Amino acid sequence: MKNGEKKVVIVGASAAGLRCAARLVRLNPSFRVTVVEKSDVYSYAACGLPYVLSGDIEDILMLRKSKDGMLRDSGYFSSVKGVEVLAGWNATRIDKQKKQLHIQQQTDLRTLDYDGLVLATGARAKRLPGLPVHPRVRTFHTYEDVRPLTEDLAHGRIKSVAVIGAGLVGLELTEAFTAMWGAEVTLLEAGSHPLPFSVDCEVGGLVGKVLADQGVACVFDCRVERLEAHDGGVRIGLPTGTIEVDAVIAALGVSANVDLAAEAGIRLGRSGAVAVDSDFRTSENDIWACGDCIEQVHALRKDPVCMPLGSLANRQGRTLANLLSGRKDRFPPIVGATAVKIFDWNLATVGINRQAAEQEGLQTRSAWVSMQDTADYWPEVKNIFIQMLYSPESERVLGVQAVGEGEVVKRIDVAAQLLANQAVLEDFAHIEHAYAPPYAPALEPLAVAAMAALNQQDGVEGLSPLCDLQAYDLLDVRHASEVESMPVGSQAPPLHVPQHEIKNRIAEIENAHSSNDRTKPWMVLCARGARSAEVARGLVGRGLEACYLGGGLIWRRLASKESGEDS
Amino acid sequence: MKNGEKKVVIVGASAAGLRCAARLVRLNPSFRVTVVEKSDVYSYAACGLPYVLSGDIEDILMLRKSKDGMLRDSGYFSSVKGVEVLAGWNATRIDKQKKQLHIQQQTDLRTLDYDGLVLATGARAKRLPGLPVHPRVRTFHTYEDVRPLTEDLAHGRIKSVAVIGAGLVGLELTEAFTAMWGAEVTLLEAGSHPLPFSVDCEVGGLVGKVLADQGVACVFDCRVERLEAHDGGVRIGLPTGTIEVDAVIAALGVSANVDLAAEAGIRLGRSGAVAVDSDFRTSENDIWACGDCIEQVHALRKDPVCMPLGSLANRQGRTLANLLSGRKDRFPPIVGATAVKIFDWNLATVGINRQAAEQEGLQTRSAWVSMQDTADYWPEVKNIFIQMLYSPESERVLGVQAVGEGEVVKRIDVAAQLLANQAVLEDFAHIEHAYAPPYAPALEPLAVAAMAALNQQDGVEGLSPLCDLQAYDLLDVRHASEVESMPVGSQAPPLHVPQHEIKNRIAEIENAHSSNDRTKPWMVLCARGARSAEVARGLVGRGLEACYLGGGLIWRRLASKESGEDS
């Protein structure tokens, strides 16, 4: 499609479409590129919308401005980018034979000829089946969704709100309602923990604790049975009873906007999104697609996935422009890196979690480490928690989940590069990182997680921080002061031998275990899982059956649903 | 060397030696591992020492404590790690035939039999040749170096100090003297900018500005000709004259401690450090080496290098223990990731800089981008500056330098993984990152740097932020308000056409250039280098000779030695 005066029509003026359009024109000044957009407001940073609600961003217009302060409207795209944007026009039908796109604005009908058509129709918020259409029951996905919600909050019309869905946006909204507006939030999630599609229960448990500490009422494993909106509020029927709130936000994620594609007979993938090849071609000649409406190859899954992330959409738009201009480029398989701020905690993940691995038919094992994000003596040191999921057979790393008050996002960015390269545990153990005390410990926490996994492969098993302690005889190797400040609270009190006394008191441990007192395998406990792993290795070396609590008691305490659960 | 009761002797109780020792015992409980250490104080986090001086770390003992608060002394290593540390003993000679190490403590002489010997003798501070031995002229490398310096500062005996060497430690000390103690610091550096071995002048210029803003007197291209210490201070003779200070710190880096190895005839590499194979074997049977005293394979250099970094030393000790225990492991080539905090700025680098590339005989090209570390609308957004060095022929990325008030270290951690995989520009352009507005822009800045480089390969050249503007006719495409607040200050005033007016005023630009007014190639200018790159591409597309200022005027202004240099 390169060379000469070509007409390119792009449907959708969001990240993918506009970036593709602007670059196409830059690379091919002779091209005429028209973008058709159904909304009047477009080219805004949608990922920033929750932060308008939270007050972090004072003026929503900031989301529509270029770095040099210009409003990204049709004038901007025309004068600066050389792209014509037809805003407020709905693309209604593709005529593949005539290579025309039919568009409509109220009663106005037009057709646009194209040499190439790019679908960048994006995604739309999912709605609960049977969700009533009512101003008190909303979704939160577009620019237009922000103001009515903010006004209701500002005028005291919403003092309590139920957020349905503890995904990325659900969590961002929960924070905004709570921290900015002081609203009472009930978070309803069908899964057993927050972010069920990207993290496992151990990490989800930590997030649950953060939410609970902020006064958010979380209800997990929760099916909404009834939802009745009335002028005064919304009544929600749950299996456990009925709750009444001022408003409901359905934050159920998004689904690809494929109406136009489907109508044109363009092949959709199993995910329901538009299927494209590695060059973003659809099943139809001269029609390409990119952005949130397509599905892509995932490095860790058999089937392509629809992963509507702004970072991917931007890059896809650019790549497609390169390809349409005859430039060499290729979009590599994605690994699904995501990040979200949850109050003062940071969470990031990459790859797949246990549930997804199960769907892929993969055997998995996990390692958990409770680390610190800088040198431990650095005054601003903070805790971080990392779970690494891997294949015990190939030792390939399948996913990393990291959460904490400290810096976790950079670790996931690093992990993303390794996952994209099919890295195994040994690769992770040998991560080189830029070390200085304010930035990291001397051993990078990601590497430590891999080392814990490798030790596991070597017979030193670290169990889930949420495992059932009752199946074990417990050996607590912490200092007395630590035991006092954070008791284990197990039914049977652990045998307490601080690590530095183990060597001299090993007979006591061996005898305890051969006598009738203790008949179960040993589980060694410490604060973070480091000391206990060392001791467990020693016991295993002496022929005892032993494992340790992965991530240590710190993780367990924070992630357990009830803080006194073992007592 | 696995199995059975083996005697392993390790020389040097720092990161590499002790980590190796502890893991050896854990993996092989039957081994007897003895560590010989010449100092009484050891196993401290040496990278933290400058932060004791700066007051960030209140108690130097924190550097000697384990995470669970135990002092890492001989008792600790014996009881917790099962390792015997002979502290205060000097290893004087290796008897390779008898497989014995001779050690000495004052008049006490002993020999230790070994089945395996590990040299982890570390590095020592380099001294200027002819540096006088005098209490006012010091180095700063060991635990013992801290207290006398702090006391002199606390008692007002040091109010002015010359730091010789603007390397990592020199910069950390400069910050400590200035910010904590209010001392007048003169920083003397033989290179043309700070960190001459890891960054180029464009990034070095930014660091120089940070230092100057903090009142540090920086003297670059500076050879110390004379240094006379007397009771009242130190007189330093420079080519430009004599300065007088209360104390001198030589921060010239370190060199491998190889006395023991050299005496035993163990092969040293060209770098002067102990040569080892990929399994950390020295040239002699049953003798291994790891840590700061060895040289290692570098992914981007032909010859092995000595790179004494705590992060590498830790990992080497662990790897060697794995290998000595018959575990599969391999230490990959290093890419040399480093980080340093400089007042409120962060700096990190990986790979090689132009000077090193030249030594390797490599052709290079650079791309510069002035970016922001989060979404541009995020309230805490900060500037970051990235220089990417690559081979114009293979497009392999050779090095990345990043600096700014914002988050740069994570970008270098990410880059390190790619460099370790011989990544090319396209790989960098397709970095997947965990995106959310508080953590990153939608397009990862590292990817943007690679895109700038790829555009360069495509004919859109971005020149060094420090290039000579006089060779060009200047076209300023910023808004009028920007021009007003940051004038270019060039001899000939630039033609000013804001980017959004380019389309309508293109004839003006073309005519200006074909008339006699403007006869040089165009250089397009903007704040950060993004708009100017777009405009430059447009001009090139119209057959005009044009380039743009890489990194934009923001970078140039900050990195130029005199802020009004163009006027």
HADDOCK unambig.tbl for C-alpha pairs under 7 A between the chains (distance, minus, plus):
assign (segid A and resid 26 and name CA) (segid B and resid 538 and name CA) 6.73 0.50 0.50
assign (segid A and resid 47 and name CA) (segid B and resid 437 and name CA) 6.74 0.50 0.50
assign (segid A and resid 48 and name CA) (segid B and resid 437 and name CA) 6.40 0.50 0.50
assign (segid A and resid 56 and name CA) (segid B and resid 379 and name CA) 6.57 0.50 0.50
assign (segid A and resid 57 and name CA) (segid B and resid 377 and name CA) 6.97 0.50 0.50
assign (segid A and resid 57 and name CA) (segid B and resid 378 and name CA) 6.80 0.50 0.50
assign (segid A and resid 57 and name CA) (segid B and resid 379 and name CA) 6.80 0.50 0.50
assign (segid A and resid 62 and name CA) (segid B and resid 377 and name CA) 6.17 0.50 0.50
assign (segid A and resid 63 and name CA) (segid B and resid 377 and name CA) 6.73 0.50 0.50
assign (segid A and resid 67 and name CA) (segid B and resid 376 and name CA) 6.94 0.50 0.50
assign (segid A and resid 79 and name CA) (segid B and resid 500 and name CA) 5.05 0.50 0.50
assign (segid A and resid 79 and name CA) (segid B and resid 501 and name CA) 6.82 0.50 0.50
assign (segid A and resid 79 and name CA) (segid B and resid 503 and name CA) 6.33 0.50 0.50
assign (segid A and resid 80 and name CA) (segid B and resid 499 and name CA) 6.20 0.50 0.50
assign (segid A and resid 80 and name CA) (segid B and resid 500 and name CA) 4.58 0.50 0.50
assign (segid A and resid 310 and name CA) (segid B and resid 442 and name CA) 6.15 0.50 0.50
assign (segid A and resid 311 and name CA) (segid B and resid 435 and name CA) 6.26 0.50 0.50
assign (segid A and resid 311 and name CA) (segid B and resid 442 and name CA) 4.58 0.50 0.50
assign (segid A and resid 311 and name CA) (segid B and resid 443 and name CA) 5.88 0.50 0.50
assign (segid A and resid 314 and name CA) (segid B and resid 443 and name CA) 6.88 0.50 0.50
assign (segid A and resid 331 and name CA) (segid B and resid 430 and name CA) 6.99 0.50 0.50
assign (segid A and resid 337 and name CA) (segid B and resid 432 and name CA) 6.93 0.50 0.50
assign (segid A and resid 337 and name CA) (segid B and resid 433 and name CA) 5.85 0.50 0.50
assign (segid A and resid 337 and name CA) (segid B and resid 434 and name CA) 4.53 0.50 0.50
assign (segid A and resid 338 and name CA) (segid B and resid 434 and name CA) 4.33 0.50 0.50
assign (segid A and resid 338 and name CA) (segid B and resid 435 and name CA) 5.94 0.50 0.50
assign (segid A and resid 339 and name CA) (segid B and resid 434 and name CA) 5.16 0.50 0.50
assign (segid A and resid 339 and name CA) (segid B and resid 435 and name CA) 5.78 0.50 0.50
assign (segid A and resid 339 and name CA) (segid B and resid 436 and name CA) 5.66 0.50 0.50
assign (segid A and resid 340 and name CA) (segid B and resid 436 and name CA) 6.13 0.50 0.50
assign (segid A and resid 348 and name CA) (segid B and resid 434 and name CA) 6.77 0.50 0.50
assign (segid A and resid 376 and name CA) (segid B and resid 67 and name CA) 6.97 0.50 0.50
assign (segid A and resid 377 and name CA) (segid B and resid 57 and name CA) 6.96 0.50 0.50
assign (segid A and resid 377 and name CA) (segid B and resid 62 and name CA) 6.19 0.50 0.50
assign (segid A and resid 377 and name CA) (segid B and resid 63 and name CA) 6.73 0.50 0.50
assign (segid A and resid 378 and name CA) (segid B and resid 57 and name CA) 6.80 0.50 0.50
assign (segid A and resid 379 and name CA) (segid B and resid 56 and name CA) 6.57 0.50 0.50
assign (segid A and resid 379 and name CA) (segid B and resid 57 and name CA) 6.81 0.50 0.50
assign (segid A and resid 409 and name CA) (segid B and resid 434 and name CA) 6.68 0.50 0.50
assign (segid A and resid 410 and name CA) (segid B and resid 410 and name CA) 5.02 0.50 0.50
assign (segid A and resid 412 and name CA) (segid B and resid 434 and name CA) 6.81 0.50 0.50
assign (segid A and resid 413 and name CA) (segid B and resid 414 and name CA) 6.41 0.50 0.50
assign (segid A and resid 413 and name CA) (segid B and resid 433 and name CA) 5.08 0.50 0.50
assign (segid A and resid 413 and name CA) (segid B and resid 434 and name CA) 5.92 0.50 0.50
assign (segid A and resid 414 and name CA) (segid B and resid 413 and name CA) 6.41 0.50 0.50
assign (segid A and resid 414 and name CA) (segid B and resid 414 and name CA) 4.82 0.50 0.50
assign (segid A and resid 414 and name CA) (segid B and resid 417 and name CA) 6.99 0.50 0.50
assign (segid A and resid 416 and name CA) (segid B and resid 432 and name CA) 6.63 0.50 0.50
assign (segid A and resid 416 and name CA) (segid B and resid 433 and name CA) 6.87 0.50 0.50
assign (segid A and resid 417 and name CA) (segid B and resid 414 and name CA) 7.00 0.50 0.50
assign (segid A and resid 417 and name CA) (segid B and resid 417 and name CA) 6.59 0.50 0.50
assign (segid A and resid 430 and name CA) (segid B and resid 331 and name CA) 7.00 0.50 0.50
assign (segid A and resid 432 and name CA) (segid B and resid 337 and name CA) 6.93 0.50 0.50
assign (segid A and resid 432 and name CA) (segid B and resid 416 and name CA) 6.64 0.50 0.50
assign (segid A and resid 433 and name CA) (segid B and resid 337 and name CA) 5.85 0.50 0.50
assign (segid A and resid 433 and name CA) (segid B and resid 413 and name CA) 5.10 0.50 0.50
assign (segid A and resid 433 and name CA) (segid B and resid 416 and name CA) 6.87 0.50 0.50
assign (segid A and resid 434 and name CA) (segid B and resid 337 and name CA) 4.54 0.50 0.50
assign (segid A and resid 434 and name CA) (segid B and resid 338 and name CA) 4.33 0.50 0.50
assign (segid A and resid 434 and name CA) (segid B and resid 339 and name CA) 5.17 0.50 0.50
assign (segid A and resid 434 and name CA) (segid B and resid 348 and name CA) 6.77 0.50 0.50
assign (segid A and resid 434 and name CA) (segid B and resid 409 and name CA) 6.67 0.50 0.50
assign (segid A and resid 434 and name CA) (segid B and resid 412 and name CA) 6.82 0.50 0.50
assign (segid A and resid 434 and name CA) (segid B and resid 413 and name CA) 5.93 0.50 0.50
assign (segid A and resid 435 and name CA) (segid B and resid 311 and name CA) 6.26 0.50 0.50
assign (segid A and resid 435 and name CA) (segid B and resid 338 and name CA) 5.93 0.50 0.50
assign (segid A and resid 435 and name CA) (segid B and resid 339 and name CA) 5.79 0.50 0.50
assign (segid A and resid 436 and name CA) (segid B and resid 339 and name CA) 5.66 0.50 0.50
assign (segid A and resid 436 and name CA) (segid B and resid 340 and name CA) 6.12 0.50 0.50
assign (segid A and resid 437 and name CA) (segid B and resid 47 and name CA) 6.74 0.50 0.50
assign (segid A and resid 437 and name CA) (segid B and resid 48 and name CA) 6.40 0.50 0.50
assign (segid A and resid 442 and name CA) (segid B and resid 310 and name CA) 6.16 0.50 0.50
assign (segid A and resid 442 and name CA) (segid B and resid 311 and name CA) 4.58 0.50 0.50
assign (segid A and resid 443 and name CA) (segid B and resid 311 and name CA) 5.88 0.50 0.50
assign (segid A and resid 443 and name CA) (segid B and resid 314 and name CA) 6.88 0.50 0.50
assign (segid A and resid 499 and name CA) (segid B and resid 80 and name CA) 6.21 0.50 0.50
assign (segid A and resid 500 and name CA) (segid B and resid 79 and name CA) 5.06 0.50 0.50
assign (segid A and resid 500 and name CA) (segid B and resid 80 and name CA) 4.59 0.50 0.50
assign (segid A and resid 501 and name CA) (segid B and resid 79 and name CA) 6.82 0.50 0.50
assign (segid A and resid 503 and name CA) (segid B and resid 79 and name CA) 6.37 0.50 0.50
assign (segid A and resid 538 and name CA) (segid B and resid 26 and name CA) 6.73 0.50 0.50
